[in-house]
Amino acid sequence: MQDTLAHLKKGEHAIIKDVSSNLIPLKLLEMGCLPGNSVELVQVAPFADPMYLNINGSHLAIRKETAIHILIEKVAHE
């Protein structure tokens, strides 16, 4: 099973590996939700939805139903 944004825990960092663009709103792609960009889970709202992310310095809130379509590779933060 591959990791997705929906699997990140608060404070974890990752690199976006793949985006199923037909399932991801164009606005997220325009705001930097693209392969190769770094992402950190900053906060999770009550009931675990939405997720508040820092993607290459841009702060975004996305729903878990969208995050599950964004493949990532977790990285250790230095």
N, C-alpha and C positions, 0 to 999 in steps of 0.2 A: 504494500500500500504506500502510495506517495503522500508526502506531507503537503498540506494546503495551508493557506492563510488561516483557515478556520481551526487548525490544530495548534497555532501559536499560543503560548501562555504569556501573561503580562511580563514585560521586560525582555522577552526573547527577541533575537534578531535573526533575520533571514535574507536571502537573495531570491528575488522573483525569478523562477525558471521558465514558466509557461503561463500564458493567459488564453483561455478559451474565448477568443474575442467575440464570438457570436452570442455568448451568454453574459458578457460583461458590458455594462453601459459604456458608451463611447466617452462620456464625461470622465470616467475613472482612467481610461487610457490617456486622455488628454492631460490629466493631472499627474501623470507619471507612473501609473500602475502598469509598468512594462518590464519585460524580461531584462535581467541584469541590474535592476534597481534594488537598493537596500530597503528593508522594511523592518520596523520595530512595532510591537504591540504595546501601546502606551496605556490604554485603559479599556475595560469592558464594562458596558452599561449593565444595570440591573437586568436579571434574567438572561444575561450573556448575549444580548443583541441590542444595538449594533456594537461593532468593534471600532475603537479609536486608534488609528495607525499613524505612524510617521514614515512616509515614503520619500526618501531623498530630500528630507527637510520640509515636505508638504504634509500637513495634517489632514487626514481624511477619516470620515466615519463611514463604514460599510456594513451591510447586513451579512450575517453568517451564510445565508443562502447564496450570496454572491461570492463571498470569500472561499467557499468550498471549491470553486472553479479555478482558483489561482494557485498554481503549483509553486512550491518554494523549496529551498534547501536551507536548513537551519545552520547558523554559524555561531561560533563562540564570540562573544563581545569582549574586546580588549579593554 
